[in-house]
Amino acid sequence: MAGTAVRGRLTWQTATVDSVRDETPTVRTIALSVPGWPGHRAGQHVDIRLTADDGYQAERAYSIASAPGEPLAITVERLEDGEVSPYLTGELRAGDLVEVRGPIGGYFVWEAADGGPLLLLAGGSGIVPLRSILRYLAQAGSSVPVRLLYSSRSWDDVIYRSELDGAPDGVSVVYALTRSQPPGWTGYARRVDQPMLAEVAWPAAQMPLAYVCGPTSFVEATAAGLVGLGYPAGRVKTERFGATGQ
Ligand SMILES: Cc1cc2nc3c(=O)[nH]c(=O)nc-3n(C[C@H](O)[C@H](O)[C@H](O)COP(=O)(O)OP(=O)(O)OC[C@H]3O[C@@H](n4cnc5c(N)ncnc54)[C@H](O)[C@@H]3O)c2cc1C
């Protein structure tokens, strides 16, 4: 292949920002147009690379928010002291260019053949790849039963709230609001813990498949909790976003 340009999935490509949409005061969905995008599977991610005028480059991983078959979209939470996320959520406009590499990842993915029941556990922006799975299930008219336990700081921090409100039959959504709750809130008002998992999770005897995503501390605590409930470690898939809070 010497002398031949091979464009693989790990080649950086220039993407155009099609649109940006605010999901919450600190979270934005960015739709990207990538010429020749090969398509992706639910749960995969991409790398995004930014280059400053002086040539300085920074790259970060972002889960794919859209379902397979939909145009590429990512959803980014702004960390005030972060390097890349304030730019993506605050400065980027339709028509701007960024570099994209992907799709990446073959482990934290769900395909119809994987079956269920599915237990989805999200902390903060950890909902992003799980949203891709949920959209994929809805598109496919899947009858796989799903339980989503989604931990956010407050009701205003819940990402994709209206979409989750309209989740199809067979998908039950349970929220845990860790820092503040709206008046009259009757749901969970604490971090995900073992008693909560025991109440919400499918019994291990049903051999559910779990996807856990969010800040590293959230993922480690909840995945260990599921194993404590009898889930085989091989049925608990995890994706860690790093040291970000939720
Ligand atoms: C597979 C994967 C998928 C991801 N998907 C998403 C997604 O869908 N949405 C999303 O919003 N994020 C996602 N992330 C996280 C994302 O990659 C970035 O880490 C995030 O956006 C923060 O980047 P930043 O440049 O803004 O912050 P950074 O500058 O990288 O800083 C991150 C945090 O670390 C702290 N920090 C930085 N440097 C230091 C230091 N030297 N010492 C101590 N603390 C420090 C900062 O204070 C900040 O709070 C994903 C990560 C992975 C690995």
The ligand as an SDF file (V2000), in Angstrom:
LIG
                    3D

 53 58  0  0  0  0  0  0  0  0999 V2000
  -14.5690    7.8240   26.2980 C   0  0  0  0  0  0  0  0  0  0  0  0
  -14.9200    9.2090   26.8270 C   0  0  0  0  0  0  0  0  0  0  0  0
  -16.1080    9.7800   26.4410 C   0  0  0  0  0  0  0  0  0  0  0  0
  -16.4480   11.0630   26.9210 C   0  0  0  0  0  0  0  0  0  0  0  0
  -17.6460   11.5940   26.5530 N   0  0  0  0  0  0  0  0  0  0  0  0
  -18.0070   12.8040   27.0190 C   0  0  0  0  0  0  0  0  0  0  0  0
  -19.2770   13.3650   26.6600 C   0  0  0  0  0  0  0  0  0  0  0  0
  -20.0860   12.7480   25.9480 O   0  0  0  0  0  0  0  0  0  0  0  0
  -19.5880   14.6030   27.1430 N   0  0  0  0  0  0  0  0  0  0  0  0
  -18.7190   15.2960   27.9630 C   0  0  0  0  0  0  0  0  0  0  0  0
  -19.0560   16.4260   28.3580 O   0  0  0  0  0  0  0  0  0  0  0  0
  -17.5150   14.7770   28.3220 N   0  0  0  0  0  0  0  0  0  0  0  0
  -17.1320   13.5700   27.8590 C   0  0  0  0  0  0  0  0  0  0  0  0
  -15.9070   13.0480   28.2000 N   0  0  0  0  0  0  0  0  0  0  0  0
  -14.9640   13.9030   28.9730 C   0  0  0  0  0  0  0  0  0  0  0  0
  -14.1630   14.7700   27.9870 C   0  0  0  0  0  0  0  0  0  0  0  0
  -13.2670   13.9440   27.2640 O   0  0  0  0  0  0  0  0  0  0  0  0
  -13.3190   15.8350   28.7010 C   0  0  0  0  0  0  0  0  0  0  0  0
  -12.5400   15.2090   29.6920 O   0  0  0  0  0  0  0  0  0  0  0  0
  -14.1480   16.9310   29.3270 C   0  0  0  0  0  0  0  0  0  0  0  0
  -14.9170   17.6090   28.3350 O   0  0  0  0  0  0  0  0  0  0  0  0
  -13.2490   17.9350   30.0620 C   0  0  0  0  0  0  0  0  0  0  0  0
  -12.3490   18.4950   29.1370 O   0  0  0  0  0  0  0  0  0  0  0  0
  -11.7700   19.9720   29.3640 P   0  0  0  0  0  0  0  0  0  0  0  0
  -10.6620   20.1410   28.4000 O   0  0  0  0  0  0  0  0  0  0  0  0
  -12.8700   20.9740   29.3550 O   0  0  0  0  0  0  0  0  0  0  0  0
  -11.2560   19.9160   30.8310 O   0  0  0  0  0  0  0  0  0  0  0  0
   -9.7360   19.6510   31.2930 P   0  0  0  0  0  0  0  0  0  0  0  0
   -8.9190   20.8450   31.0190 O   0  0  0  0  0  0  0  0  0  0  0  0
   -9.2680   18.3750   30.7150 O   0  0  0  0  0  0  0  0  0  0  0  0
   -9.9750   19.4990   32.8370 O   0  0  0  0  0  0  0  0  0  0  0  0
  -10.9000   18.5050   33.3340 C   0  0  0  0  0  0  0  0  0  0  0  0
  -11.0210   18.6420   34.8170 C   0  0  0  0  0  0  0  0  0  0  0  0
   -9.8350   18.2020   35.3920 O   0  0  0  0  0  0  0  0  0  0  0  0
   -9.3030   19.2290   36.1780 C   0  0  0  0  0  0  0  0  0  0  0  0
   -7.8780   19.2500   35.9060 N   0  0  0  0  0  0  0  0  0  0  0  0
   -7.3060   19.5060   34.7270 C   0  0  0  0  0  0  0  0  0  0  0  0
   -5.9760   19.4380   34.8420 N   0  0  0  0  0  0  0  0  0  0  0  0
   -5.7240   19.1290   36.1390 C   0  0  0  0  0  0  0  0  0  0  0  0
   -4.5660   18.9020   36.8810 C   0  0  0  0  0  0  0  0  0  0  0  0
   -3.3510   18.9760   36.3080 N   0  0  0  0  0  0  0  0  0  0  0  0
   -4.6820   18.5860   38.1800 N   0  0  0  0  0  0  0  0  0  0  0  0
   -5.8960   18.4890   38.7670 C   0  0  0  0  0  0  0  0  0  0  0  0
   -7.0440   18.6860   38.1020 N   0  0  0  0  0  0  0  0  0  0  0  0
   -6.9500   19.0060   36.8140 C   0  0  0  0  0  0  0  0  0  0  0  0
   -9.9490   20.5140   35.7560 C   0  0  0  0  0  0  0  0  0  0  0  0
  -10.0700   21.3710   36.8850 O   0  0  0  0  0  0  0  0  0  0  0  0
  -11.2780   20.0630   35.2420 C   0  0  0  0  0  0  0  0  0  0  0  0
  -12.2440   20.0760   36.2700 O   0  0  0  0  0  0  0  0  0  0  0  0
  -15.5640   11.7700   27.7710 C   0  0  0  0  0  0  0  0  0  0  0  0
  -14.3510   11.1790   28.1510 C   0  0  0  0  0  0  0  0  0  0  0  0
  -14.0470    9.9070   27.6960 C   0  0  0  0  0  0  0  0  0  0  0  0
  -12.7370    9.2890   28.1180 C   0  0  0  0  0  0  0  0  0  0  0  0
  1  2  1  0
  2  3  1  0
  2 52  2  0
  3  4  2  0
  4  5  1  0
  4 50  1  0
  5  6  2  0
  6  7  1  0
  6 13  1  0
  7  8  2  0
  7  9  1  0
  9 10  1  0
 10 11  2  0
 10 12  1  0
 12 13  2  0
 13 14  1  0
 14 15  1  0
 14 50  1  0
 15 16  1  0
 16 17  1  0
 16 18  1  0
 18 19  1  0
 18 20  1  0
 20 21  1  0
 20 22  1  0
 22 23  1  0
 23 24  1  0
 24 25  2  0
 24 26  1  0
 24 27  1  0
 27 28  1  0
 28 29  2  0
 28 30  1  0
 28 31  1  0
 31 32  1  0
 32 33  1  0
 33 34  1  0
 33 48  1  0
 34 35  1  0
 35 36  1  0
 35 46  1  0
 36 37  1  0
 36 45  1  0
 37 38  2  0
 38 39  1  0
 39 40  1  0
 39 45  2  0
 40 41  1  0
 40 42  2  0
 42 43  1  0
 43 44  2  0
 44 45  1  0
 46 47  1  0
 46 48  1  0
 48 49  1  0
 50 51  2  0
 51 52  1  0
 52 53  1  0
M  END
$$$$
